[in-house]
Amino acid sequence: MNSLILTTATRLIVAILLVFSVFMLLRGHNEPGGGFIGGLIGATGFVMYAIACGTAEARAALRAAPEQIAMVGLGVAALAGLASALFADPLFTGQWLFLGASEGEKGLPLSTVLVFDIGVYLVVMGGILTLVFALEEEI
């Protein structure tokens, strides 16, 4: 489309959607949300950008091929699942690390569950964008 209003508004909306998708990704650890819904929201931003500015510009804004993003995400999710083998636990058992923990304080909790969610986020975002960009380029 060649609408100045749509192109300008889309840039702002994409930024808001990407920030909100990361919020949903990180929130999903303890509340509703997570990697899947975060990836869908993030992909929605780039889909809107592709509609407003064209698929070539959306691919340039993404800076990586969506297929590669999905493959990296799959690798990250698999590594998160296999990390439990280092501790002789069953596959995909959550492992926790508390940064800055002391006797009176817990510290910042980091887990393989969050790493798995990040992998899911990347797989969903890359998969949806691969599909949408391919359909958009066919037209």
N, C-alpha and C positions, 0 to 999 in steps of 0.2 A: 504494500500500500504506500501511497505517496502523501499521507496526511501528516502535516507538521505537528498537529496537536497530539495525534496518536504516537508518533515517534518520540516526542519530548516526554509525554506522560509515561510511556512504556519504560523509559530509562529509569525514572524515579520508582515506578512500581516494581521493576526487576530488582533494584537494590533492596527495597523493602521486603520483597518475597525471599530473597536470598538470606537476609538477616533473620527473618522469621523462620526459615527452614532450618537454620543452624540452631535457633532457639528450641524448635520442636525436637531436633535431634538430641540436644543435651537434656532437655526436660524429660524425655521419654524414659530416662533411667529410673525415675521415681514416680512419675505421673504419666497420664496418657500422652502419647507421642512416640517418638523413636525414629530409627533410621528409615523405615519405610515411608511414613507420612512426611518426614523431613525431605526425603529424596523426591517425593511427588511434588511437594511445594516448590523445591528448588528447580525441578524440571519445568514446572509451570511458568516460572519466570523466563526461562530461556525459550520456551515455546511462544510466549507472548512477544518476546523480542524477535523471534523468527517471523512471526506474523506481521509485525509492524515494520521491520527493517529488511527482511529477507533472510533466507537460510545461510547464505554466504557470510553475512555480517554476524549472524548468531554463532556460526562455527568459529569465526575469528574472535568473537568475544569470549567464547568458551576456552580458547587457547589450547585445547587438547581434543583429540578425537573422542567422541562419546563411547566408542567401542573400547578404547584404551581405559577410559575412566571406569567402565563396567568391569573390565578384566582386573584392574588394580584393586577395585573394591572386593571382587571375589577372592583375590589373594589375601587381602587384609582380613576378611571374615574367616577364611580358612586358617590363617595363622592364629587368629584369636581363639578358634576352636581347638587347635592343636597345642596351644600354650599349656593346657592342663596336663599334657603328657610329661612336661618337665617336672611336675610335682606328683606324678604317679596317680593322678585323679582320672576319673572317666572323661571321655571326650566332651568338650564344650562345658566343662565345669568352670564356673566363674572363679577367677583368681583376683585377689585384691592387693593393692599396694597403697599404704597410707603415707603420703609425703608430708614430712615435717611432724611426724607423730612423736609425742613425748609421753611421759607417764600420766599427766593430767589431761592431755588433749589428744583427740583422734587424728588430726591432721586432714589433709586433702585426700579423699578417697578416689583412687583410680582403679579401674577394673578391666578385665578382658571383655566384659559385657559391653562396655562403652566402645571398645575397639571393634567388637563385632557389629555394633550398631553403626559405626562409621563405615564399615565395609558394606553393610546393607544399604546405607545412604548412597554410597557411590555406585553400587550395582543398580539400584532403582533409577537413580538420576541418569546414568549412562545408558541403561536399557531403554528408558522412555525417550530420551533424546535421540538415540539411534533410530528408533521406530518413527518418531515424528519427523525428524529431518529427512529420512528416506521417503516418507509419504509426501512431504512438502516438496521435495525435489522432483518427484514424479509429475507433479502438477505443473 
